[in-house]
Amino acid sequence: MPQAHAHNDYEHERPLLDALEQGFGSVEADVHLLEGELYVAHNHPDQLGATQTLRSLYLQPLWARTNGGSQPVFAGTTEPFLLMIDIKTAAGPTYAAIQAALEEFRPLFARVEDGVEVSGPVLVFLSGSRPVEAILSAESFIARLDGRPGDLGQGIPASRMPVVSDQFRKVAGWCGIGRMPRRVRQRLTEYVARVHAEGKRVRFWAHPDRPGVWRALRDCGVDLINTDDLPGLASFLRG
């Protein structure tokens, strides 16, 4: 299910694995660079453990599942699985650590080498403290950027910024209670069209996590639907 995005995926009982079991095409991991290691947690982790790292929770399991990057995450699919990394610490050093970690699993990732797109079963994009200039100026890179509405119309190609994200209420002007007003539906549809015109996908965060809103987002053409309710969204999308 390419529309299904596991918000704060690491908070589930089995990070990554629960989302994969439900058929999700996208997961989100918040990372902190601490003592040279990339730890996955929403807030600054009080205790550091080897089981909480980007490597152990995401990179190694995806490497194993794809047989070292030679197979898709889901059999029979051609679209890469999305791994969104939300950087919670300083952009420069954290991005450098992420680059080093991804390089160890290079065949796993869709990437750009000397300006040429190379396919791979997983596509990484970075949110939070984004290393914008570093990625926009690079000839070769693995991680892409999570865009913002202000990035639209700036000539940034989808190869460097495949997704554009924003807070739902900021774009919609609606709290998500009751039936979506016609003016809100029109506003969202127009916004989605602007993003799609640049070949990019749309994601919102902080929207109500319930079927009525999921349906409205899907009907407006939103590409990635955020949820904390993995089985609920999976059942909705399958229905």
N, C-alpha and C positions, 0 to 999 in steps of 0.2 A: 504494500500500500504506500505508494510514493507520497501521498498527501499527509501521512501520519508522522508527526514530529513529537518525540518524547522529550518534553520540557523537564529540565533537571533530572535527566535519566538516572543519574547515579544515586538518587534517593530511593529508588525501588529496591526491593529485596535482592534482586539479582541484576545489577547494572548491566546494560547492553543486552543480556540474555533474555530478560523478560520482554523487552521491546522486539527483539528478533523473533521470539516465540509468537508474538502477536502480529508479525508481518510488517512492522514499522520500517519505513524507508529512510528515517532520519532520527538522530539522537543528539542530545545536547550535554556537554560536559563542561562544567566550570573549573578552571584551573588556577592554582596559585603556585608561583615559583618560590620555594622555600629550601634553603640550604642546598641549592643546585638541583633539586628534584621537582617535578611537576606533580603536585597533589591535586586530587579532584575533590572539591567541596564547595558549597555555596558561600559559606563564610570562612574566615581564616581558621584552619583546623587547629584544635587545641592539642591534639596528639598526632604525631606523624607515624604512619605505618606503611609498609611496603605494599599492602593490599589496596591502598587508596590512591595509587598513582595512575596517571594517564596510560602508562605502559601496561600495567597489570590489568586494569579494568577495560581498556579499549584496544590498544594497539596489538598486544599479544593475542587476545581472543579473535580479533578480525583477521590477523595473519593466519591463525590456525584454521579458521572457518573457510578462508579463501585459498587454502593450500599455497601459502606464500604469495598471494596476489595473482594466482593463475586462474582462479575461478570467481564468478560473481558471488556476492553475499547471499543472494537468493537465486536458486537455479532457474534458468530460463529468462532472466531479466537482462536488459542491456544498459539500463540507467544505473549509474553508480549510487551506492549507498552514501548518505550524507552524514558526516560527523562534524557538528558545529562545536567549536571550542571557544568558550566565553572566557576571555583573559581577565582575571581579577587583580593581577599585580601589574607592575610597570610594563608598558608595551615592549620597549626595546629588549631588555634582558629576557623577558618571558618568551618573546618571539624567537630569540636566538636559541633558547632551550627547546622550544617546540620544533624548530627547524632541525636541530640535531636529533631529536627523538624520531621525527618522521623519516629522516634520511636512513635510519637503521632499517626501516621497513619500506624502502623506496618503491619496490614493485607493487606494493599494495595500493598505491595512490594514483589517481588521475592527476597529471602534473603538466607543467609547461617546461620544456627543455630548449633553450636557445630560441625562444619564440614559437616553438612547435608543440602543439597539444599531443600528449601521450596518454593513452587510455589506461584505466586502472579501475578496480572494483569499488574503491572508496574515494569520495571527494571531500576534502577538508575545507571548511571556511571558518574565519576567525571573527568573533564578535567581542563586545566589551571594550577593553583598552586595545584598540585596533592599530596595528603597525601599518598605517595607510601608505605613507611615502615609501617604505621599504618594499612593499608588494607592488605598488604602482610603477616603481622604477626598475624592478628586477627583470632580467631577460629569462631567468629560470627560477621556478618556484613550485612548491607543492601546495601550500596553503593559500587559499583565496580570501577575499574580504566579504564580510556581511555588510551590505550597504545600508544607508539611511536615506530618507526622502530627499535630503539636501544634496545627495550624490547624483541624483537623476539630472540628466541634461548636461552633465560635465564631460561627456565623451569617454567615460570609463567602460571598457568592454566587459561583457559578461564572463569572459575567460578569467578576469581578475576579480570580478564582483558578481557572482552568480545569483545572489539572493539580496533582496532589500527588505529590511525589517523595521518595525516601529511599534510603539505602544498602540494598542487597538483604539483606545478612547481618543487619543490625540488625532488620529486620522479620521475615525468614524464620527466623533462628536456624539457618541451614544454609549450609555452605560451597559447595554446588553440586556436590560430587563424588558420583558414583554415582546411583542412583535416588532421586528425591525421596521422603522418608518421608511416610507418611500424615498425621502430625501437622503437618508443615510445609505440606503441601498444604491442609489445613484452615485453618491459620493464615493463609496467603496468601489463600485464598478469602474468609475472613471480613474480612480487611483490605480487599480489593478491593470487597467489598460495602459496607463503610462509606464508602469514597470515592465509589462510584457512587451511593449514596443521596443524596449532595449534588450530583449531576450533574457530577462531576469525573472526570478521567482519571487513571490510575495509571501512574507511571514509576518504575523502579528504576535505580540506577547501581551499578557495581562488582560485577556478577554475572558468572559465567563466560560467556565468549562462544563458546558452542558449541550445536549443535542440540538436545541433550538438555535443556538449560536453557531455550532458546527455546521448546521444545515445552511444558515445564512452565509457563512464564509465560503462554503463549497459552492453555493449557487452564484456567488459573486466572482468566482474564479480564483480564490486564494489557493496558492499552491501547497503551502505547508501549514497544517492546522496544529497548533500547540495543544498539548494536553498533559495532565498528570494522571488521567484515568485511562490507562492503556487498554484494558479490555473493553471499556465503554466506547471509546472512539473506534476501536477495531470493529466492534459489533455494528456500530453506526455506519461505517464506511462499507462494510460488507453487505449491509442491508440494502 
